[in-house]
Amino acid sequence: MKLLKSIVFILTSVLFFSACQDDLDDRIFPADTKSLNNFIWNAMNIFYLYKGNSPDLGDNRFSSNEDYNEFLEGFNRPEDLFNHLKAEQDRFSIIVSDFRELENALNGIRLDNGMRFGLVLDSETSQVYGYIRYVVSGSFADQIGLKRGMIFNRIDGQILNEDTNFNALFSPEVYTVGFAEFINGELTATNQEIQLIKSETTENPLHYHEVLDFEGTKVGYLVMNNFRRNFDNQLNDVFGEFKTEGINELVLDLRYNGGGDLRTAIDLSSMITGQFTGDLFVNQIFNNNFDNSSANFTEKNRNDVNLNSLNLDRLYVLTTSSTASASEVVILGLAPYIDVIQIGTTTVGKFEASTTLYDAPDFRRQEASIHHNYALQPIIFKLTNANNNGGNSEGLVPQIEIQEEFENLKQFGDTSETLLNQALIEIGVISERENKIQNYPKTREIIEEDGSTSIDFQKMYWFFENN
């Protein structure tokens, strides 16, 4: 990330910056709200992409120190100031009171029972039900045998409906799930109930991969549910398998991928291709404090490991309304170079990246204030591809629109599974299956999904040390 001048510019150009790190020999006191607010304002004034859309972040907003201090004192909680400074169009910037929780989340660690689900509303019947999208390997849900495709309609005995407070219902560390099934198209409760218990769980985002062989045409299939830097080498190993097998086509399943580390998304795109090393992948557009920059296709990951690249000139991507940020950037960034066939439903529409800012002289973790654990995760740049296309806030619309069959999910890798099946039809290795549901009801829509209240939900982030 290129600074307009240098870190020195940051430290000297902020009129009201004040240090919060006391001498360690002194007694340590918690930071007061004013000093926290000072950190928030300075960090947002320097880095926030939408600074120009937030009048109180203007460089000339305050006429004196007294005027500035009076402004800060008008907010009793750091969260209040942060939300006040956020621009209206910003859906994704957040403040956290404990950056350790944020760091864990960005590394895939959270208090979790491992059941990943979506909640569906049938507008025709007003019924709400949940379906298990997948189960995190090694989690409690995995250990007790929950599987993708299972249907449920109640939590702790409460039947789900449009007015249910889903956040409250799924937030306890222990709750009971009541299952159901569709009989002749009717949602019918069963007697099966299972208690789920949350514990600290690390999710491997590389959920499933396989090479499907169709009389010599080899199709690589990868289900990737997030972009995590701590799994970069494992991702490269998967592509090593694909390369060794000599795959001809690749189906990348990002249907439940809400984003993550942009650098990992760049590496993934570089592994899919390989023939564009050094070429522009995406432009990074900052606020006026910084020069715009670029991120290019690469031949090594951040661990200095050579990438296993496939040199493909075509990619099939499976998407849903849960596909967001870094997942969308893979599609956006590859589109000028290779044929990207998107299958599924429209994505979220997020082409902005954030970073973690700590209360430190350089806003990094190393010298963070010892007086509090607050940190910011604001949007700091937006992205465009080599054609200067910045995506659409309404999401990326697939060339082939097809919805998951919530009531009849097949397992990942099953060639009759709706989205994978459609990709294989497009590739030409199978013909359309006879039992494919025609005119799938349009009355069903996703109204909630697991993890929507998590602090890393649909985040795309960029680490300073990557630059």
C-alpha positions in Angstrom: 0.0 0.0 0.0 1.6 3.2 -1.1 1.5 6.2 1.2 1.2 9.6 -0.3 4.5 10.7 1.2 5.5 8.2 4.0 4.5 7.1 7.4 6.2 10.3 8.6 3.6 12.2 6.7 0.9 10.5 8.6 2.5 11.3 11.9 3.2 14.9 11.2 0.2 15.9 9.1 -2.5 15.2 11.7 -3.0 18.4 13.7 -4.6 16.8 16.7 -2.8 13.5 17.1 -1.8 12.7 20.7 0.0 9.7 22.1 -1.9 7.4 24.4 1.1 5.1 25.4 2.2 6.0 28.9 5.6 5.2 30.4 5.4 1.5 31.3 7.0 2.4 34.7 3.8 4.4 35.5 0.6 3.0 36.7 -1.6 1.9 33.8 -5.0 3.4 33.5 -7.8 2.6 31.1 -8.0 5.0 28.2 -10.6 7.7 28.6 -13.3 8.2 26.0 -11.7 11.4 24.7 -8.4 9.7 23.9 -10.2 6.8 22.2 -12.2 9.3 20.2 -9.0 11.1 19.2 -7.6 7.8 17.9 -10.8 7.1 15.9 -11.0 10.5 14.3 -7.3 10.5 13.3 -7.4 7.0 11.9 -10.6 7.7 9.9 -9.3 11.1 8.7 -6.1 9.4 7.3 -7.4 6.1 5.9 -11.1 6.1 5.4 -12.1 5.7 1.7 -15.2 7.8 2.1 -13.6 10.6 4.0 -14.8 13.0 1.4 -18.4 11.9 2.1 -18.1 12.5 5.9 -18.1 16.3 6.6 -16.7 16.0 10.1 -13.6 14.2 8.7 -12.6 17.3 6.7 -9.0 18.4 7.2 -10.3 22.0 7.8 -13.3 21.0 9.8 -12.0 22.4 13.1 -10.8 26.0 13.7 -8.8 25.2 16.8 -7.8 22.5 19.3 -10.6 23.7 21.5 -13.2 23.3 18.7 -11.8 19.8 18.0 -11.9 18.7 21.7 -15.4 20.0 22.1 -16.4 17.9 19.1 -14.8 14.7 20.6 -16.4 15.3 24.0 -19.8 15.3 22.3 -19.7 11.5 22.0 -19.9 9.4 25.1 -19.1 6.1 23.4 -16.4 5.4 20.8 -18.9 3.5 18.8 -21.1 6.6 18.6 -18.3 8.7 17.1 -17.3 5.9 14.7 -20.9 5.5 13.4 -21.3 9.2 13.1 -18.2 9.4 10.9 -19.3 6.6 8.6 -20.5 7.7 5.2 -24.1 6.8 4.3 -23.1 4.4 1.5 -20.7 2.4 3.8 -22.3 -1.0 4.7 -19.1 -2.7 6.0 -16.8 -0.6 8.2 -16.8 -1.7 11.8 -15.3 -0.8 15.2 -14.5 -3.5 17.8 -13.9 -3.2 21.5 -11.6 -6.2 21.6 -9.2 -6.6 18.6 -8.3 -10.1 19.7 -11.7 -11.3 18.8 -11.4 -9.6 15.4 -8.0 -11.2 14.8 -9.4 -14.6 15.6 -12.3 -14.1 13.3 -10.0 -13.1 10.4 -8.1 -16.3 11.0 -11.3 -18.4 11.0 -11.4 -18.9 14.7 -14.7 -18.4 16.5 -17.0 -19.8 19.1 -19.0 -22.1 17.0 -21.0 -25.4 16.8 -20.0 -25.9 13.1 -23.5 -25.9 11.6 -23.5 -23.6 8.6 -27.0 -22.8 7.5 -29.3 -20.6 5.5 -32.9 -19.6 6.5 -35.5 -19.7 3.8 -38.9 -17.9 3.6 -41.6 -19.3 1.3 -43.6 -16.2 0.6 -46.5 -18.4 -0.7 -46.9 -20.3 2.6 -45.1 -17.8 4.9 -43.2 -20.8 6.3 -39.6 -20.3 7.4 -37.1 -23.2 7.6 -33.4 -23.7 7.8 -31.2 -25.9 5.7 -27.7 -27.0 6.5 -25.3 -25.8 3.8 -22.3 -27.6 5.2 -20.8 -28.8 8.4 -17.3 -27.6 9.6 -14.9 -30.5 9.7 -14.1 -31.5 13.3 -16.7 -29.3 14.9 -19.4 -30.4 17.3 -22.0 -30.6 14.5 -19.6 -32.8 12.6 -19.0 -35.1 15.5 -22.7 -35.7 16.1 -23.3 -36.5 12.5 -25.1 -33.5 11.0 -25.0 -33.4 7.2 -25.5 -30.9 4.4 -29.1 -30.8 3.3 -30.8 -31.5 6.6 -33.9 -29.3 7.2 -35.0 -27.8 10.5 -37.9 -25.6 11.4 -37.5 -24.9 15.2 -34.9 -23.8 17.7 -35.4 -24.7 21.4 -39.0 -25.6 20.5 -39.8 -22.3 18.9 -41.1 -22.6 15.4 -39.3 -20.3 12.9 -41.3 -17.5 11.3 -40.8 -14.2 9.6 -41.0 -12.3 12.9 -38.5 -14.5 14.7 -35.5 -12.7 16.3 -32.9 -15.0 14.6 -29.9 -13.3 16.2 -31.2 -13.9 19.7 -32.4 -17.5 18.8 -29.0 -18.7 17.5 -26.7 -16.7 19.9 -26.7 -19.0 23.0 -23.7 -21.3 23.3 -26.1 -24.2 23.7 -29.4 -24.6 21.8 -31.6 -27.4 20.4 -32.4 -27.9 16.8 -35.7 -29.5 15.7 -35.6 -31.1 12.3 -38.2 -31.4 9.6 -38.6 -32.9 6.1 -40.6 -32.3 3.0 -43.3 -34.8 2.3 -45.1 -34.4 -1.0 -43.9 -30.8 -1.0 -45.2 -30.0 2.5 -42.9 -29.0 5.3 -43.4 -31.6 8.1 -41.8 -31.5 11.5 -40.1 -34.7 12.7 -39.5 -35.9 16.3 -35.7 -35.5 15.8 -34.1 -32.9 18.1 -30.4 -32.4 18.6 -28.6 -30.2 21.1 -25.7 -28.2 19.7 -22.8 -26.9 21.8 -20.4 -24.1 20.7 -16.7 -24.3 21.3 -13.7 -22.5 19.9 -13.4 -23.9 16.4 -11.0 -23.2 13.5 -12.6 -23.6 10.1 -10.6 -24.8 7.2 -12.0 -22.8 4.2 -10.9 -25.4 1.7 -14.0 -27.5 2.4 -13.9 -30.0 -0.4 -12.0 -30.7 -3.6 -12.0 -33.5 -6.1 -11.0 -34.4 -9.6 -14.0 -35.7 -11.7 -12.9 -37.8 -14.7 -15.3 -38.0 -17.6 -13.7 -40.4 -20.1 -10.4 -38.4 -20.2 -11.8 -34.9 -19.6 -10.7 -34.1 -16.1 -12.7 -31.5 -14.1 -11.2 -30.0 -11.0 -13.9 -29.1 -8.4 -13.1 -26.9 -5.3 -15.5 -25.7 -2.6 -13.8 -22.7 -1.0 -15.8 -21.0 1.8 -13.4 -18.2 2.7 -10.0 -16.7 1.9 -7.7 -17.2 4.9 -3.9 -16.4 4.8 -3.1 -19.2 7.3 -4.3 -21.8 4.7 -2.4 -20.3 1.7 0.0 -23.3 1.5 -2.8 -25.8 1.7 -4.6 -24.0 -1.1 -1.4 -24.2 -3.2 -1.2 -27.9 -2.4 -4.8 -28.4 -3.7 -3.7 -26.8 -7.0 -0.7 -29.0 -7.0 -3.0 -32.0 -7.0 -5.0 -30.5 -9.8 -1.9 -29.8 -11.8 -0.5 -33.3 -11.2 -3.9 -34.8 -12.4 -3.8 -32.6 -15.5 -7.2 -31.2 -15.2 -8.8 -29.7 -18.3 -11.5 -27.6 -16.6 -12.1 -26.1 -13.2 -15.3 -25.5 -11.3 -14.8 -23.1 -8.4 -17.6 -23.2 -5.9 -17.9 -19.9 -4.1 -21.6 -20.1 -3.3 -21.0 -19.7 0.5 -17.8 -17.6 0.4 -18.3 -14.2 2.0 -14.8 -13.0 1.3 -11.6 -12.6 3.4 -8.0 -11.9 2.6 -7.6 -10.1 -0.8 -4.0 -11.4 -1.1 -5.2 -15.0 -1.0 -7.8 -14.2 -3.7 -5.0 -12.8 -5.9 -3.0 -16.0 -5.3 -6.0 -18.2 -6.2 -6.5 -16.2 -9.4 -2.8 -16.6 -10.2 -3.0 -20.4 -9.7 -6.1 -20.6 -11.9 -4.1 -18.9 -14.6 -0.3 -18.5 -14.4 0.2 -17.0 -17.8 -0.3 -13.4 -16.6 2.3 -13.1 -13.9 3.1 -9.5 -13.3 0.1 -8.2 -15.1 -2.5 -6.0 -13.4 -5.1 -8.0 -11.4 -6.9 -5.1 -9.7 -6.5 -1.4 -9.1 -6.6 -0.2 -5.5 -8.2 3.2 -5.3 -7.7 5.1 -2.0 -8.8 8.5 -0.6 -6.8 11.6 -1.5 -4.2 11.0 1.2 -2.7 8.1 -0.8 -1.5 7.3 -4.3 -3.6 4.7 -6.0 -1.9 1.4 -6.4 -2.2 -1.9 -8.1 -2.2 -5.6 -7.2 -0.8 -7.9 -9.8 -0.9 -11.6 -10.7 1.9 -13.3 -8.9 4.0 -16.5 -9.0 4.7 -16.9 -5.3 2.4 -16.7 -2.3 3.2 -14.5 0.8 5.2 -17.5 2.2 7.5 -17.2 -0.8 6.3 -20.6 -2.1 6.0 -21.0 -5.8 2.4 -21.3 -6.9 1.0 -24.3 -8.7 -0.6 -22.6 -11.7 -2.9 -24.3 -14.2 -2.7 -21.9 -17.1 -6.5 -22.2 -17.7 -8.2 -19.9 -20.1 -11.7 -20.7 -18.8 -13.3 -20.9 -15.4 -16.7 -21.9 -14.1 -17.7 -20.2 -10.9 -20.7 -21.1 -8.7 -22.3 -18.2 -6.8 -25.3 -17.3 -4.6 -26.5 -14.3 -2.7 -23.9 -15.2 -0.1 -20.9 -14.8 -2.4 -19.2 -11.5 -1.5 -16.2 -9.3 -1.6 -12.9 -11.2 -2.3 -15.0 -13.9 -4.0 -16.5 -11.3 -6.3 -13.1 -9.8 -6.9 -11.8 -13.2 -8.3 -14.5 -13.0 -10.9 -14.0 -9.3 -11.5 -10.2 -9.5 -11.8 -10.1 -12.6 -14.0 -12.8 -11.4 -16.4 -10.5 -9.3 -18.6 -8.1 -12.2 -19.1 -10.1 -15.4 -19.4 -13.6 -16.6 -20.0 -15.4 -16.7 -16.6 -18.8 -18.5 -16.7 -20.8 -17.6 -13.6 -23.5 -20.0 -12.6 -26.1 -19.6 -9.8 -27.6 -16.4 -8.4 -26.5 -12.8 -8.1 -23.8 -12.0 -5.6 -23.7 -9.4 -2.9 -21.9 -6.5 -4.7 -18.9 -5.5 -2.5 -15.7 -4.4 -4.1 -14.1 -2.6 -1.2 -11.4 -3.7 1.2 -10.7 -2.8 4.8 -7.7 -3.1 7.1 -7.3 -3.3 10.9 -6.2 0.0 12.5 -4.9 -0.1 16.1 -4.3 2.8 18.5 -0.6 3.1 17.7 1.8 5.7 16.2 1.7 3.8 12.9 -1.8 2.2 13.5 -0.3 -1.2 13.5 -0.5 -4.0 16.1 3.1 -3.9 17.4 2.8 -0.7 19.4 -0.9 -0.7 20.1 -2.0 1.1 23.2 -1.9 -0.9 26.4 -4.9 1.0 27.8 -7.6 -0.5 25.7 -8.3 -3.2 23.0 -10.3 -1.1 20.6 -9.5 -1.3 16.9 -11.1 -0.2 13.6 -11.8 -2.1 10.5 -12.8 0.7 8.0 -13.0 0.5 4.3 -9.8 1.9 2.9 -9.9 1.3 -0.8 -12.1 0.1 -3.6 -11.2 -2.0 -6.5 -11.4 -2.0 -10.3 -10.2 -4.5 -12.8 -7.9 -4.1 -15.8 -10.8 -2.8 -17.8 -11.5 -0.2 -15.0 -14.7 -2.0 -14.2 -15.5 -1.6 -10.5 -18.3 -4.1 -10.3 -21.8 -3.3 -9.3 -23.1 -2.6 -5.8 -26.2 -4.7 -6.8 -23.9 -7.7 -7.3 -22.6 -9.7 -10.2 -25.3 -11.3 -12.3 -24.6 -14.9 -13.5 -24.7 -15.7 -17.2 -26.6 -18.9 -16.2 -29.2 -18.2 -13.4 -30.1 -21.2 -11.4 -31.0 -21.5 -7.7 -30.1 -24.2 -5.2 -32.8 -26.7 -4.5 -33.0 -26.0 -0.7 -35.4 -28.9 -0.1 -33.2 -31.4 -1.9 -29.5 -30.5 -1.5 -27.0 -33.1 -2.8 -23.6 -33.5 -1.3 -20.6 -31.6 -2.7 -19.1 -33.5 -5.6 -22.4 -35.3 -6.5 -22.6 -34.7 -10.2 -26.4 -34.4 -9.9 -26.2 -31.5 -7.4 -27.9 -28.5 -9.1 -25.2 -26.0 -9.5 -22.3 -28.4 -10.2 -24.6 -30.3 -12.5 -25.2 -27.2 -14.5 -21.5 -26.5 -14.8 -20.8 -30.0 -16.0 -23.6 -29.5 -18.6 -21.9 -26.3 -19.8 -18.6 -28.0 -20.0 -20.2 -30.7 -22.1 -19.2 -33.7 -20.1 -22.7 -34.7 -19.2 -26.2 -34.2 -20.6 -29.0 -32.6 -18.7 -30.3 -35.0 -16.0 -33.8 -36.4 -16.4 -34.9 -35.8 -12.9 -33.9 -32.1 -12.8 -36.6 -30.0 -11.2 -38.2 -27.7 -13.8 -39.5 -24.3 -12.9 -38.1 -24.4 -9.4 -40.5 -22.3 -7.2 -39.6 -18.6 -7.2 -41.4 -18.1 -3.9 -38.5 -19.1 -1.8 -35.8 -16.7 -0.7 -32.9 -16.6 1.7 -33.7 -14.2 4.6 -30.8 -15.0 6.9 -27.6 -17.0 7.1 -25.2 -18.4 9.6 -22.5 -15.9 10.7 -24.3 -12.7 9.6 -23.6 -11.2 13.0 -19.9 -12.2 13.0 -17.4 -9.4 12.9 -15.8 -10.8 9.8 -19.0 -11.3 7.9 -18.6 -10.4 4.2 -15.3 -8.6 4.9 -12.5 -8.3 2.4 -9.3 -7.2 4.1 -5.7 -6.2 3.4 -2.8 -6.6 5.7 -0.1 -3.9 5.9 2.7 -6.5 5.9 1.5 -7.8 2.5 2.7 -4.6 0.8 
